[in-house]
Amino acid sequence: MSKSIHWPVVLLCFFAVLLDGFDTAALSFTIPTLSHEWGSAPAAFTLPLVLTNIGVVVGYLAAGYVGARMKARSVVLTGVLIFAGATVLTAAILHLKSMPVFAATRLVTGLGLGLVLPAGVSLATKHSAEGRRELVSVAVTLGLASGSSLGGFFGGKLLHSVGSAGVFYVAGLAPLVLAAVMAMVLPAREPAVASTAKQEAKVSRLFGPGLRLPTSLIWAFSFLIFITAYVLISWVPTLLTGYGFAAGKAPLGLAFLTLGGIAGGLVLIPLAARIGIARALILMPAIGAVCMVLVATVPVGETVLFLLLAGAGFGVTAGQIGQLTLAVSIYPASTRTTGVGWAAALGRIGSIVGPGVAGLLLALALSAQTIVLATAVPVLVAIACAVGLRRVRAQAERERDGALVRSR
């Protein structure tokens, strides 16, 4: 492997993940408009939101299985083509105003989205030097927040210009163009899939000696932090209408949330290097939780509200990205891919539960402030899991150091 980063591969994988994030944001910021056009309450769109995330979970789990049998390049391209085609189909069926059909197309979209992130990170890191792989992994993963941020900033204008169906056409046609570029530019040669890959992909290896408790804590952290992240990503535009925002302006809240998430991911890199990933995942989500409590309990102006949403995104998104880095730091090389994949999958299960519960709370006519306050609770429990992980790692390091002393 070269000592440098293969930037064309990294950038193409970043853009694939960015379009993944934009697609997810497109569903979020079109719900207020679709609710008006279809004459349905926003809570009625819980089904397509939840099925999108179910599809993503299945895609994550399938990515490990498929990746043990196919090259990462093929997996990435397949994922991009699936979610692009399904998103175009979504645009084509919106005029039917059928919630079951809409939900079905989003399920297929989710399957494609779920393949893209793990395969994209794998492909980008394969073409990067050993010492730069953590940086590359974070950079590619930041594509999710970047895509959501684009959707937040330009979603209102895009809705006004092309309508809700046009938004999904844009979200579907752009990745088709990217897939064509990727097919031409991505290197066709990759290392062959190892003969032991199928054995190493077994989830039982994550519960071997010394890994059972760390695996359980990582899974809990991922599940909880994604509950909060996806309640915010999926429902912030709708919740802001409860704060008095117009439907066309509410997407700005999503923009600030995701922009803060990008900043959180960038800050996480040097902070984790300085104080360790476990400590960073205690500090940064705590900042996010404080901002959410302030949003829910303190009457503030529009600008301060947006800045607090950015602070919430700063802490929560750092937790989303950091949980994968934490998994990388704990698992040995032979089980690392499986560990990262399952941590991501448990996170996306949280992304199913969160929007679903928030949709039920909306249906019960709870105030937006109450829902935001309730959404901060999983972050606090996730912080407790990070504290537990830090203690487990510290104990393991002390035992290892003691064994080294005794062996001398």
KEDOZA-405795 format. One record per atom (N, C-alpha, C, O): residue in one letter; x, y, z. Coordinates in pm, whole numbers, plus 50000, padded with zeros to 5 digits. Example, Ala and Ser with C-alpha at 12.3 -4.5 7.8 and 13.67 -1.06 7.14 Angstrom:
KEDOZA-405795
A513194943150780A512304955050780A513204967050780A514244966850846S512854977550708S513674989450714S512905000350787S513415011450804
***
This chain:
KEDOZA-405795
M500854987950000M500005000050000M500885012550000M501885013450071S500475022249918S501205034949912S501155041950046S500245039850126K502165050550070K502195058150194K501245070050189K501075077050289S500625072450073S499735083850059S498275079150058S497975067350073I497375089150040I495945086350028I495565087149881I495955096449811H494805077449834H494325077549696H493085086549692H491965081749707W493305099349671W492235109249687W491055107349592W489925109449635P491235103549465P490055101349380P489095091149439P487885092949433V489635080249496V488775070049556V488085075649680V486885073749698V488855082449764V488285088049888V487185098249857V486115097949919L487435107049761L486445117249727L485175111249668L484075115649700L485325101249581L484145094949523L483325087749630L482095088149627C483995081349724C483275074749833C482605085249923C481485083149969F483305096349946F482705107350024F481445112349957F480425114250023F481475114549826F480305119749755F479175109549753F478005113249758A479515096649747A478475086449753A477755086949887A476525086049893V478515088549995V477925089450128V477195102750146V476165103350213L477725113550087L477055126550091L475665125650028L474705130950084L475555119149912L474265117749847L473335108749927L472115110349924D473925099250000D473165091250096D472535100550201D471345099650228G473355109450259G472845118750359G471805128250303G470825131350370F472005132850179F471035141850117F469705134750094F468645140750114D469765122150053D468535114550029D467715113350158D466495115150157T468395110250268T467705109350397T467105122750437T465975123350486A467855133550415A467345146950447A466155150650360A465235157450405A466175146150233A465085149350141A463755144350195A462745151250188L463765132250250L462535126950308L462095135650426L460905138450443S463055139750507S462735147650627S462135161250590S461085164850642F462805168750501F462325182350479F461135183250383F460545193950368T460785172150317T459575172450234T458315168450311T457215170450261I458465162750431I457285158150504I456285169350533I455085167350511P456715181150580P455695191750603P454915195250476P453705197450482T455605195750361T454925198950235T454025187550191T452885189850150L454525175150199L453715163550162L452485162450252L451405158850207S452665165550379S451545165150473S450435174450428S449255170950434H450815186450382H449815196050332H449205191250201H447985192050182E450045186350109E449565182049977E448665169849985E447685168749911W448975160650073W448205148350084W447045149350182W446185140550187G447015160250260G445955161650359G446105151850474G445115147650532S447355148250507S447635138750614S448435145750724S449185155150697A448265140950847A449065146350958A450515142150941A450785131450886P451475150350987P452885146450976P453185132751037P454045125550987A452485129251146A452725116451210A452395104751119A452895093651140A451555106951016A451205096150924A452395091750840A452385080850783F453435100150833F454625096750755F455665089150837F456795087350793T455275084850956T456185076751038T456555063750965T457705059450973L455605057550896L455865044650829L456995045650727L457925037650735P456965054950631P458105055750538P459415059250607P460475054550565L459365067550711L460595070650785L461175058050849L462375055450838V460315050350914V460785038350983V461255027750883V462285021350905L460505025750774L460905015550676L462195019250604L462955010450566T462445032150585T463735036250529T464875031250617T465855025750568N464725033150747N465785029150839N465865014050857N466955008750881I464745006950846I464784992350846I465604987550727I466434978650739G465344993650611G466114989950492G467604992450511G468434984550467V467945003650577V469355006850601V469994996450691V471124992250666V469284992150797V469834981950886V470104968950810V471164962950824V469134964750731V469324952650651V470514954450557V471304945150537G470644966350499G471774969050411G473104968350483G474074962850430Y473174973850604Y474414973050683Y474814958650709Y475964954750689L473834950650754L474144936650784L474494929050657L475374920350659A473814932250547A474124925450421A475484929550367A476134921750298A475914941850398A477194946650347A478344937750395A479264934850319G478304933450522G479334924550572G479324911250501G480384905950466Y478134905650479Y477994892850410Y478454893850264Y479224885650215V477944904350197V478294906150055V479764909650040V480434904949947G480284918050132G481674922050124G482654910650143G483794911550098A482204899850208A483054888050224A483084879750097A483854870150087R482244883250000R482134875449877R482374883749750R482594878149643M482324897049762M482524905949648M483524916649684M483794919049802K484074923149585K484984934249608K484204946749649K483064948749608A484854955049730A484184966949785A483684976149674A482624982249688R484434977149565R484024985749453R482644981749401R481794990249377S482444968749383S481164963749333S480044966149432S478914969149392V480334964849561V479314966949663V478884981649665V477684984649673V479844990749658V479515005049658V478655008549538V477615015149552L479065004249420L478305007349299L476895001649305L475935008149265T476774989349354T475454983149366T474554991249459T473394993749428G475114995349573G474325003249668G473875016449610G472715020349626V474785023449541V474435036349481V473335034649377V472395042649373L473435024549293L472435022349189L471075018749249L470045023049198I471075010949356I469795007149418I469105019349477I467915021549451F469835027349558F469125038549620F468795049549519F467805056649536A469615050949414A469285060749311A468005056749237A467095064849220G467945044149193G466765039549121G465495040149204G464445044149155A465605036249331A464425036349418A463965050549448A462765052949464T464895060049455T464525073949482T463825080049361T462865087649376V464305076949241V463605081549120V462205075649115V461245082449079L462085062749152L460765056349156L459865063249258L458665064949235T460435067249371T459665074549472T459075087349412T457905090349433A459905094749338A459425107049275A458265104249178A457315111949168A458385092949108A457385089749005A456045085549064A455025086648997I456025080749189I454765075649246I454125085349345I453045082549397L454755096849373L454195105949472L452795110749436L451975113149524H452515111949307H451195117049266H450075107549306H448915111549311L450415094949334L449405085149375L448875087849516L447775083649551K449665095049596K449325098049736K448985085349814K448055084949893S449775074949788S449595062049854S450705060049956S451875058649918M450385059850084M451395058050188M452065044350180M453285043650198P451325033250155P451995020250144P452995019550028P454075013850042V452645025449913V453565025249799V454775033949829V455915030049800F454545045549887F455635054549926F456575047450023F457795048050008A456005040850123A456825033750222A457625022450159A458765020050197A457015015450061A457715004349995A458925009149917A459985002849921T458785020349846T459925025549770T461025030349864T462215029449833R460625035549981R461645040050078R462365028150141R463535029250176L461685016950157L462335004950209L463465000550116L464564997450161V463175000349986V464194996449888V465315006849886V466495003349876T464945019649896T465965030149903T466915027550020T468135028650005G466345024050135G467155021350254G468125009850234G469255010350283L467714999650163L468614988250135L469864993050063L470984989250097G469675001549962G470825006849889G471685015749975G472915014949972L471035024550053L471785033550142L472635025550241L473765029450271G472095014450291G472815006450389G474054999850335G474994996950410L474094997350206L475294991350146L476405001550127L477584998050132V476035014250106V477015024150062V478025027850171V479225027850144L477575030850292L478495035850395L479565025750434L480755029050423P479225013550478P480305004350517P481215000650401P482424999650419A480634998650282A481474995150168A482315006950123A483465005150081G481765019150133G482525030950094G483705033350187G484805036350141V483485031850318V484585033250413V485635022550389V486835025350392S485185010250366S486124999250341S486965001850216S488184999950218L486315006250109L487035008649984L488035020050000L489175019149954A487595031050065A488485042550081A489695039250167A490815043450136T489495031650275T490615028350363T491565018250299T492755018150328K491035009650212K491905000250140K492915007550051K494015002650027H492515019250005H493385026949915H494065038449989H494405048649928S494265036950118S494955047050199S496015040350284S495925028450316A497025047950320A498105042650404A497575038850541A496585044450588E498245029450605E497805024250735E497605035450836E496605035650908G498535044750843G498465055350941G497425066050911G497145074550996R496845065750791R495855076050753R494435070350748R493495077550713R494275057650782R492975051350763R491905056650858R490735057650820E492295060050980E491315065651073E490805079051024E489615081851030L491725087550974L491345100450918L490415098550799L489405105450787V490765089250710V489955086750591V488575081650629V487575085550569S488515072850729S487225067450773S486315078550824S485135079050788V486855087550906V486045098650957V485625107850843V484485112550839A486555110550749A486255119550638A485105114250553A484195121750517V485135101350521V484065095450439V482755095650516V481705098850461T482805092150644T481595091850725T480975105650738T479745106850749L481785116250737L481265129850744L480385133450624L479665143350626G480455125350520G479575127550405G478105127250444G477295134350384L477745118950543L476345118350587L475865131950638L474825136950595A476645137750730A476265150850784A476325161650677A475505170850676S477305160550586S477425170650480S476215170250388S475685180750349G475765158250353G474585156950267G473335162050334G472505168650271S473175159050463S472025164050538S472065179250547S471025185850539S473275184850565S473415199350573S473015205950442S472345216250442L473435200250331L473025205550200L471515205550187L470915215150140G470905194450230G469455193650225G468795204250310G467785210050270G469365206750428G468785216850516G468885230850459G467925238550463F470065234350405F470275247850355F469505250550225F468975261450205F469445240550138F468835242850006F467485236049989F466845237349885G467045228650093G465785221350081G464605230350056G463775227449969G464495241450131G463375250450113G463315256349973G462255256949911K464475260849924K464525266649788K464225256049682K463555258749583L464745243949704L464515233149608L463035229449604L462465227449497L462405228649721L460975225849726L460185236649652L459255233549577H460555249149673H459845260149608H460025259849457H459115263249381S461215255549413S461525255849269S460945243949193S460395245749084V461055231849250V460705219849173V459615211349238V459165201649179G459195214849359G458145207149424G458695194649490G459865191349475S457835187749565S458275176049639S458745164749548S459745158249578A458045162349438A458485151849345A459835155549284A460695146949266G460015168249251G461275172649193G462445170649287G463555167549243V462205172349417V463275169949515V463775155649504V464975153249504F462845146149496F463255132049488F463875128649353F464745119949345Y463445135549247Y464125133449118Y465595138049127Y466495131249077V465825149549189V467195154349207V467995144549292V469125141149258A467385139949403A468065130749494A468345117249430A469215109849476G467605113749325G467825101049257G468705101849135G469485092649108L468595112649059L469385113848936L470845117148966L471735112548894A471115125049070A472505128449103A473355116149132A474475115349080P472895106349212P473725094449233P473855085649109P474825078149098L472925086349016L473095078948891L474275084548812L475065077048754V474385097848811V475545104148745V476835100248817V477835096948754L476785100548951L477975096749029L478365082349003L479545079248993A477375073448992A477685059248967A478425057548834A479335049348824A478035065348733A478725064548604A480175068948617A481065062748560V480405079748693V481775084548715V482575074348794V483735071648762M481955068448897M482655058548979M483035046348897M484125040848914A482155042148807A482445030548723A483665032948635A484415023548604M483875045448595M485005048748509M486295051148587M487385047948538V486185056748708V487365061548781V487875051748886V489085050348903L486975044948958L487425036149065L488305025049011L487975019048909P489405022049077P490295011349030P489564998049025P488874994249119A489724991148913A489084978048899A489824967348978A489234957249016R491124969549003R491914959549076R491854962249225R492124973349272E491504951849298E491534952149444E492104938949491E492094929049418P492614938749615P493064925949669P491914915949670P490774919549700A492214903549637A491194893149636A490614891349776A491314893349876V489334887349783V488704884649911V489384872749976V489504862149914A489834874450100A490594863950168A489744851550189A488534852450209S490404839750186S489694827250203S489104825750342S488144818350361T489674832850440T489194832050579T488134842550611T487654843250724A487774850750513A486874861950539A485514857450592A484944863950679K485004846150541K483694841550585K483714837750732K482764840450805Q484804831550777Q484924827850918Q485044840351005Q484444841251112E485844850050958E486074862151037E484834870851045E484744879451132A483864868750954A482654876850953A481624872051055A480564878251068K481894861351127K480924856051224K480804865351343K481804869751401V479544868451380V479304877651491V479714871651624V480014879051718S479744858451636S480124852051763S481524855951807S481834855351926R482374860051713R483734864051749R483774876951830R484764879851896L482684884551825L482634896951902L482374894452050L482494903652132F482034882352086F481744879052225F482754869152282F482444861552374G483964869352226G485024860952277G485594866452407G485084876452459P486644860052460P487244864452587P487664879152583P488374883552493G487204886452683G487564900452695G486784909952607G486994922052614L485874904752524L485144913352431L483644914152462L482954922852409R483154905252548R481714904652570R481154917852626R480194923252571L481754923052732L481264935552792L481504947552701L480584955452681P482704949252643P482884960552550P481904960252433P481394970752393T481644948452378T480704947452266T479314951852310T478634959252239S478884947352427S477564950952477S477454966152498S476434972152464L478494972252554L478464986652580L478514994652450L477825004852437I479324990152353I479374997152224I478014996352155I477535006252101W477414984552156W476104983052093W475064992152160W474264998552092A475084992652294A474135001252365A474375015952333A473435023452309F475655020052332F475985033952300F475485037452160F474865047952140S475755028652064S475355031251925S473835032451914S473325041651852F473145022951974F471675022751970F471105035752026F470225041751965L471595039852140L471045051552209L471365064552138L470505073252124I472615066152092I473005078752029I472285080551895I472005091751854F471995069351827F471275070151700F469795072751719F469155078651633I469235068351833I467845071951863I467695087151857I466835092451788T468555093951932T468475108551938T468805114851803T468105123951758A469875110151739A470285116151612A469175115751508A468945125551437Y468495104551499Y467505103251393Y466135108751428Y465335111551339V465855110451557V464675118451591V464895132751542V464015138751481L466095137951568L466385151651526L466435152851374L465815161951318I467155143951307I467275144651162I465915143151094I465605150250998S465095133851144S463835130751078S462725140751109S461865143251025W462735146551229W461585154151274W461855168851303W460905176251330V463115173551299V463385187551333V462565197351247V461975206651303P462495195751114P461675205251038P460215205551085P459605216151094T459675193651113T458295192951160T458155198851300T457205206151328L459105195551389L459055200751526L459155215951528L458515222551610L459945221551437L460105236151436L458825243251395L458625254851430T457955236451323T456655242651295T455875244451425T455045253451436G456145235751525G455545237451656G456135249051734G455545253651832Y457305253851689Y457905265851748Y457455278451675Y457885289451708G456585276651574G456075288151501G456735290951368G456455301151306F457625282051322F458295284151194F457385280151078F456585270851091A457495287350965A456795283450843A457445271050784A458625268550806A456665263250708A457175250750651A458385253150560A459275244750552G458405264750491G459515267650402G460795271550474G461875270550417K460675276050599K461845280450674K462345269850772K463505270150813A461475260550808A461845250250905A463075242050865A463835238150953P463315239150733P464525231550697P465835238050742P466855231250751L465815251150770L467035257650818L467485251650952L468675251350982G466525247051032G466895240551157G467695227951132G468665225151203L467295220351030L468035208350992L469425212150942L470395205050967A469505223350870A470805227750818A471765230850932A472915226550929F471305238251033F472175241451146F472525228851227F473645227451274L471565219951242L471815207351313L472935199551246L473865194951313T472865198151114T473855190151043T475175197651025T476235191451019L475105210851015L476335218551007L477115217151137L478335215751137G476395217551248G477045214851377G477625200951382G478675198751442G476935191351318G477445177651312G478765176651237G479665169351279I478885184051128I480145184251053I481255189751141I482355184151146A480975200751211A481975206451302A482345196451410A483515195351447G481355189151462G481635179151564G482545168251515G483455163851586G482315163751392G483185153451336G484615158351317G485565150951341L484755170951275L486095176551256L486825178551388L488035176151397V486095182851491V486715184851622V487065171451686V488045170451759L486265161151658L486495148051718L487875142551687L488485135951771I488375145251566I489665139351525I490805143851617I491465135251675P491055157051633P492155160951722P491835158451870P492735155551948L490565159651908L490205157752049L490455143252092L490995140852199A490055133752008A490275119752040A491765116552045A492205108452127A492545122951958A493985120651960A494615126052088A495635120952135R493995136552144R494575142952263R494135136252393R494955134052482I492835133052405I492325127752532I491815113452522I491405107652622G491825107752401G491325094152383G489885094152337G489105103052372I489515084152257I488175083852198I487095081952304I486015087652291A487365074052409A486345071852512A486025084652586A484845087752608R487045092352625R486795105152693R486065114952601R485175122152644A486465115052474A485815124052378A484335120852365A483515129852347L483995107952374L482595103952360L481815105552491L480615102752495I482465110052594I481785114552716I481525129652706I480425134352734L482555137052666L482485151552664L481565157052556L480685165152584M481755152452431M481025158652321M479525155852324M478745165152304P479075143352347P477625141452361P477035149252478P475865153152472A477815151552586A477305159552698A476995173752652A475995179552694I477835179352566I477565192652510I476255192452431I475435201552443G476075182052350G474835180852273G473615179852361G472585186052332A473705172052469A472565170452559A472195183652626A471015186952639V473195191252668V472935204252731V472205213552633V471245220352671C472645213752509C472005222352408C470555218252385C469685226852367M470285205252384M468915200552363M468005204452479M466865208452458V468525203252600V467735207252717V467415222152711V466305226252745L468375230252667L468135244652655L467085247552547L466235256252567V467145240552435V466155242252329V464755239352382V463785246152346A464655229252468A463355224752517A462805233352630A461585234152648T463675239652707T463205245952831T463365261152838T462725267552921V464195266852753V464475281252763V463925288552639V464355285452528P463005298052656P462525305752540P463665314452484P464235322752556V463965312552358V465055320152295V464595325152159V463565320852107G465375334052104G465095339151971G465475329251864G466075318851891E465115332751741E465345323851627E466825320551608E467175308951587T467675330751614T469115328451591T469715319551698T470465310451667V469385322151825V469925313951934V469415299751923V470145290251951L468145298151884L467595284651867L468365276851762L468695265251783F468665283351650F469445276651546F470845272951595F471355262151565L471455282051672L472795279251724L472775267651824L473705259651828L471725266851905L471595255651999L471385242451925L471885232051967L470635242951814L470485230851732L471825226651673L472125214751662A472635236551634A473985233451586A474805226851697A475545217451671G474665231651820G475365225551933G474905211351959G475705202651992A473595209051944A473075195451959A473675186251852A474095175051882G473725191151728G474315183251621G475795180851643G476315170151611F476485190851697F477915189851727F478185177851818F479085169851790G477425176551926G477675165752021G477155152251977G477835142151991V475935152151922V475315139351887V475995133051766V476225120951764T476315141151665T476975135651546T478365130551579T478805120551523A479065137351669A480375132351713A480225118451774A481085109851755G479125116351848G478875103051902G478625092751794G479105081451803Q477865096651690Q477615087451579Q478905083051511Q479125071151486I479755092751481I481005089751411I481975082551504I482655073051464G482035087251629G483005081851722G482755067551762G483695060351794Q481485063051760Q481235049251799Q481905039451703Q482295028551745L482045042951577L482765034351483L484255034451512L484915024051505T484795046251543T486215047151580T486485039351708T487535033051721L485545039851801L485685032351926L485725017351898L486515010051958A484875012851806A484874998651770A486204994751706A486734983951734V486735003451621V488025000651558V489124999251664V490014990951651S489045007551769S490095007451871S490014995351963S491014991752026I488864988951972I488684977952066I488894964352002I489504955452063Y488414962451880Y488454949151819Y489794946451751Y490364955451689P490294934151760P491494930351685P491194930151536P490034929951494A492264930151457A492104931351312A491194920451254A490444923051160S491264908351309S490514897151252S489004898751267S488244892951189T488554906551366T487114908351387T486674922851367T485514926151393R487564931351322R487264945651317R486134949151221R485264957051255T486144943251102T485114946551004T483734942651056T482774950251044T483654930651114T482374926251170T481964935251286T480794938851298G482924938851373G482604947251487G482074960751446G481084965551502V482734967051349V482284980051302V480914978951236V480044987451258G480714968551155G479444966751085G478274964851180G477204970751161W478474956651283W477394954251377W477144966251467W475994968851504A478174973651503A477964985951579A477124995851498A476215002151551A477434996951369A476665005751281A475225000951269A474295008951268A475054987651259A473704982151246A472874984651371A471694988151362L473484982751490L472744985551614L472375000251622L471315003851672G473285008851571G472945022951566G471725025551479G470845033351517R471675019251364R470545021851276R469255015551327R468175020051291I469355005051409I468145000251476I467595011251566I466385013351575G468515018251633G468095029951710G467445040451621G466525047451664S467945041551498S467375051351405S465975047551360S465225055951311I465615034851377I464245030451349I463355033651468I462255039151453V463835030151587V463055031951709V462785046751735V461655050551768G463825055051721G463685069151755G462595076451678G461665081651740P462665076951543P461615083951469P460235077951491P459235085151491G460175064651511G458885058251536G458265063151665G457085066451669V459055063451773V458555068251902V458185083051893V457155087251947A459035090951826A458725105251812A457435107351734A456655116351764G457215098951632G455965099851557G454755097051644G453715103551631L454895087151733L453805084151826L453555095851921L452405099151951L454645102251968L454495113652057L453805125251986L452985132352045L454155127151858L453465137551780L451985134251766L451135143151776A451685121451741A450285117351726A449505119551855A448305121851851L450195118751970L449555121152099L449435136152130L448955140052237A449875144452035A449765159052045A450635164852156A450305175152214L451765158252187L452725164152280L453395176052214L453525176552091S453805185552294S454435197552238S455815194352183S456455184552224A456265202652090A457605200752032A458665201652141A459645194152138Q458485210552237Q459465212152345Q459575199452430Q460675195552468T458445193052458T458455180752537T459165169452463T459905161652523I458945168552332I459575158052253I461095160152248I461855150552259V461525172652232V462965175352230V463595171652364V464675165952368L462925175052473L463455171752606L463565156552626L464565151652678A462545149252584A462585134652595A463705128752510A464285118452545T464005135252399T465035130252307T466435131552366T467355124752320A466605140152466A467925141552530A468245129952624A469415127652655V467225122652669V467445112052768V468355100852715V469275096852786P468145095652592P469055085252544P470515089652539P471415081352556V470765102452514V472145107352511V472785105852648V473945102052658L472045108852752L472585107852888L472935093352922L473955090752985V472095083952880V472395069752905V473585065352821V474415057352867A473685070352698A474835067152613A476135071952677A477155065052669I476105083752739I477295088852807I477715079252919I478905076852940A476725073852991A477035064053095A477705051653036A478615046053098C477275047352919C477925036052851C479375039352815C480265030852828A479605051652768A480965055752735A481855055952858A483025052352850V481305060052972V482065059653098V482435045253131V483575042453170G481465035953115G481745021953139G482815016453047G483685008853092L482775020152919L483785015752823L485175020952860L486165013752848R485225033352904R486515039052945R487105031253062R488305028653066R486255027553157R486745019953272R487195005953233R488205000953282V486444999553143V486814986153096V488164986553025V489014977953047R488344996652940R489614997752868R490765000752963R491864995452948A490505009353062A491565012653158A491955000353239A493144998253265Q490984992353278Q491284980153353Q492074970353267Q493014964153315A491674968953140A492384959853051A493834964253032A494744955953025E494054977553022E495414982653006E496244980053131E497424976853121R495624981653251R496354978853375R496734964253387R497834960953430E495824955453347E496114941153354E497214937453255E498074929153285R497184943653137R498224940753038R499574945753086R500584939053069D499594957953146D500844963253198D501374954653312D502584952453323G500464949853398G500894941153507G501484928253459G502464923353514A500864922653353A501394910053297A502784912153239A503634903353247L503014923953178L504314926753121L505384927853233L506504923053218V504994934353344V505924935753456V506274922153515V507434919453546R505264913753531R505514900353589R506354891653499R507074882753547S506284893953368S507034885453275S508524889153269S509334881653214R508884900753327R510264905253320R511104899053431R512294901753441
***
